[in-house]
Amino acid sequence: MKNNKTVPIELYIHIPFCAKKCDYCDFLSWPAGDTAQKAYVEALLSEIRGIPQEERAGREVVSVFIGGGTPSLIEASDVERILETLRKLFSFSADTEITIEANPGTLTREKLKVYRRAGINRLSIGLQSAENRELEMLGRIHTWQDFLESYQEARDTGFANINVDLMFAVPGQTYEKWISSLRTAAALKPEHISAYSLIIEPGTPFAERELDLPDEDTEYRMYEDTAAVLEEYGFGQYEISNYARKGYRCRHNIGYWNRTEYLGIGLGASSFFGEKRFRNTEKMEEYLRYSGCPERIRRDIVRLTLIEQEEEFMYLGLRMTEGIREEEFKRQFGTDLKTVYGEVLEKYRGMGFLEKNGDFWRLSRKGIHVSNWILADFLQE
């Protein structure tokens, strides 16, 4: 992915619109009409054109992820314009992975054809559950049948790399219902499945309700058996919540966990570039007015110290099931991993939460279940 002339970079494009805000969602998204959507797309194009030359020169785009919200809600021709503009200003690799998130109920054969023509080669469909009762409870706008129709349309129009999002530990869900939903989705043979636990976020409608959630033991079992069930269908787990067939790991997400530089474009989008992290404004009026001058919409610009970069290397890299490499730590930071983190590593290896496999350190199966607690311990005082 890297040669003597170019450095890899990823691009994230944020589309903040959705048909209906789900009751569990705390993402920067909301319903909006055609006029608001069109105005936003024009501002987005202005931001792309305004990206300084020094942030484009010498870099090769290896992945693009169009997320939201529901990107498949806007006109497909606008998605095509966004990608055309990116290609005019950035150098793309020969095999750039280009993903768009989509929800059943917003996809049509015509849209999918335009996506293919625009060069999109990976589709991420938000199913969440194969049970209609659970979909209704989550506030989703689609049914299982809607998903099936969208999935088949995607196959018929040539998509050979599809991810399906699934959610477990939702209110009223039993262990048996989760495994049934998982098997139903896996039997369709998508190339990738993201399976994650519901998190009750403050400020969402779910946070205001009394919910009948599975107990901790059931949630533990749901997560642990997900990997075993998906393995039966040819999926290997490569990250805490992600499973893929051979050759179909999501390169964009792996880039995040491996600290590949990326630029976030759009309202509230985050970036990691030149040892700095920053995000765009979350105020729509401000974004629409100043998007053509990216420096005017960027907020919370922080240049990472060496210690902060080492911390990120650990708590992002340990999300991957293969873990982190001692050799790579030394290559990036010029010091031995054990010199910086030896005490913490041995502490959790002794507790059975970390394992060492050759040059790699990784979370054990039981370590994954308490990963947030473990990863927090890699923050240096």
N, C-alpha and C positions, 0 to 999 in steps of 0.2 A: 504493500500500500504506500510505501514511501521510497523515493529515489533521491538522487543527488540534487535534483532541481526543485522538488516540491515537498511540502510538509502537509500531511493529511489534515483535513478540517471537516467537521460535520455542521449541518445547518438544521435548525429547528424552526418551523413556521407555525405560529399560533393563530388559530381561527377560534374566536371566543364565543361563537354562536351555537345554540342548540335549539331543537324543536320544543323541548320541555326540560326544565332543570330537574334532575333526579333527586329524590329525597335524601340521599346519602352523600351527594356531591358537594365538595367545597372548592372545585376548580374555578378558575376565572372564566366563567361562561354564563350565558343567559340567552333567552329567546329574543329575536330581533327580526324586523321586517326587511324586505328587499332593499329599501332605500338605505337603511343603516348598514346593511351588508355591503352594498356597492361602495358606499363612502369609505368603509374600512378597507376594502380591497385596494382602492386607489391610494390610501395612506400607506398600506403595506408595500405597494409597488414603489412608492416614493422613498420609503425607508431602505429598500433594497438598492435603489439607484444611488442613495446617499451614503452607502457604506464606503468609508475611505479606501483609496487604492492600496494603502499600506496594509490593510486588513485582508486584502484579496491577493496581493502579489505573492508569488512563490508558494501558494497553497492550492491543494487539489481537493475538491469535494468528493468524499468517499461515501457519504450518506446524507440523505435529506429525509426528515420526518415531519409530516404535516399533521399536527395534532390539535386538540381542542379541549372543550367544546366538541362540536361535530363538524369536521371539515367537509363531509359529504353533503352537508346542508346547503352550502353555497353553490352557485352555478358552476358546472364543470368547466365552462369556458374560462371562468376566473381562475380556477386551479391551473388550467393550461397556461394562462398569461403569467401567473406567478412563476411557474417553472421555466417558461421561455425567458423571462427577465433574468432569472438566476443564471441561466446558461450563457446569456450574453455577457455577464459580468464576472462569472467565476469559471475556472477551469474544472471540469468534471472528469473523474476517472472513467475508464472504459466500462467498468462494471458497477457504477455507483448504485447503491441500494436506495431506492426511493419509495417510502411508505406513506400511505394516507390512512388515517383512522376513519372508520365509517360505521354508521349504525343502521341496522335493518329498518326499513320504513323510510329511509332517505336515499336509497340506492335505486337506480334504474339501469337497464341495459345500455341506454344511450350515455349515461354518465360514465359507466364503466368503460365503454368504448373510447370516450374522450380521455379518460385516465390512462388507458393503454397507449393511446396516440401521444400523450404528453410524456411518456416515458416512465410512468409509475409502474413498478414491478413487484410491489409488495402491498398487500391489503390487510389491515387490522380491523376485524369486525367485532364490535362490542355485543356479544351475546349475553353474557353474565349468567344465564341459567337456561336450561332446557325445559323448565317447569313454568307454565304460564302463570300459575298462582304466585310464584316467587317473582316473576317479572313484574306483575301488577303491583305487588307489595313494594318492590324497589322503585316504582314510579317510572318504569321503562315504557316507551311508546310502542314497542313491538311485541309480537307473539313468537313462539317457536316456529310456526309456519312461515311467518314473515322472514325470520332468519334463514330458514331452509331455502326459500325462494331467492334471497339475496346471495346466499352462498353458491347456489347452482348457477345463477346468472354470472357470478364472478368467474366460475370455472368455464362456463360456456364462452365467455369473452376473452379467455386466454390467461387468466391469473393462475400462475403455478406456484405462488408463494403466499399463503394466507395464514394469518394468525387469528385465533379465536380467543377472546377474553372471557374468563369465567370467574365467578365470585362465590366463595364459600363462607360458612358461618353467618349466614343471613338469617333474619328473624323467622322463626318457625321451621327452619330447615333441619331435617334429621340427617344423621350420618348416611343412611341408606339412600335418601333423596340426592345427597351430594354425589355419591359414587355413581348413581344412576345417571345424573346429569353429565358427569365427567365422561362416563363410558359412551353416552349418546353422542357427545361432541367428538370424542376421539375416533369413534367409528366412521365419521365422515372423512377421516384421513387428511385433516389440515396439516400444514408443514410445521406449525408452531402453535403452542397453547400457553397463554399466560393465565395462571391460576393463583388468585390472591384472596386473602381474608378481608372481609368487610371491616373497616375501621370507622368507628363513630366519631366524626369530626365536629368540634364545637361550631355552633352557628348554623348547622344544618337542621332540617326538620326532624331527622332521626334523633338528633341530640335532645330534642324537646319531648320525645315520646318514651313511654315505657315499652321496651322491646323484648320479645320472647327470644333471646339469643341462645344458641347452643352453649353448654357449659364448657369450661376450659379443657376438660378431659376429652370431650367430643371434638372440640376444635383441633386439639393436638392430633387426635386420630385422623381427622379429615385431612390435615396437612400431610402427615406422615404417610398415609396410604395413597395420596395423590401420585407421588413419585412411582410407587410400586404399580399402581393401576396403569399409568401412562407408559411405563416401561413395557407392559404387555403389548401395547399398540405401536411400539417402536420409537417412543419419545425418550430422550435422555435429558435429565435435569442439568442445566448448566449455570443456573443462578437461583437465588432463594425462591423466586416465584415464576421462573420461566423454564419451559421444556420444549425441545425441538427435535425433529428428525435430523439425521445426519446431513450436514451441509446447510442447514437452515437456521442456525442461530442468528438472532437479530444483531447485525453488525452495528447498527446505530446505538443500541443500548450497551453493547459491549464497549463501545467507544466511551460512553459516559463513565463506566466502571473502571476503564483503563486510563481515564483522564486524557483522552484525545481532545484537542481544542475544538470548541464549537461556538457558533454564533446563534443566538436566539433572536428571531425576527418576529415582530408583532407585539401586541399589547401584553405587558407583564412577562415577556419571554426572558429567560435567564441565559447568560453566556459565560463561557470560560475561555479566555483568550489572553495570550501573552502573560501568563502567571497572574492574571486578574480575573475576578468574578464580578459580575454586575448584572443588573436586570433592567428591563424597560419599565417605564411608568405604567401604572395600572389605571390611570385616569384617562378615559376615552377621549374627552374633549382635548386634553393636552396632547395625546397621541395624534389625533387627527390634525391638529394645528402644526405640530413640530416634527412629524415623522421624517420629513425630508432632510432633517439635520440630526442624525442619530445621536450626536453628542448632547443634544438638548433634551433627549428623552431617556437617557441612561441614568440609573439611580444606583445607590449603594455600591459604588465602585471600590473594590478592595484588592490591593495587591497582596497576594499570599506570601507570607514569610516561609522560610525553609521548613520550619517546624509545622506550619499549617499544611504545606504540601506533603510532608511525610505522613501527617495524620490522615489526609485525604487518600493517599496511596493505600493505607491500611484499611480504613473503614469502607472505602468503595471497593477495593480489590477483594476483600474477604466476602463480599456478596456473591462472588463467583464460586461455584462448587470446586473448581480446581485451585482456588486460593491465590496467594501471591508468592512471587519468587524472590528468594534472597538475592540472587544475582541481579535481578532487575532493580531492586531497591538500591543496591550498591552502584549500579550504572547511573541511576537518576540522581542520587544524592551524595555519592562519593564516600559513603561510610557503610559499615556492616549493619545489617538489620538487627542482629543481636546486641550490638552496642547501644542501640536506641531503645529497642523493645524486648530485649532478651528476658527481662524479669516478668513482663506481662505475658509473653508467649509461653514461658515455662509454667507460669501460674495456671493458665487455662489448659495447657496440655496435661498437667497433673490432675486437673479436675475432670478431664475427659471431654472438654469442650472444643479443644483444638487438636489437630493431628498434623504430623510432619511426614511428608511423602517425598523423599529425595530433597530437591531444592525448594519444594513448595510447602507452605503452611496453609491449612484450610480449616474451616469449621467442621466439626464432626456432625453426625446426624442430630445428636441431642444438643449440640452447640447452636445449630440453626434456630432452634426453638427459643433460645434466649439471646439471639444475636444482637439485639439493640443494647442489652446490658453489657455484653462483651465488647462490642465495637466502641462503646462510650469510654471504655478503659484505655483505649489507644490515644485518647486526647491527652497530650503532654501538659503537665502543670506549668 
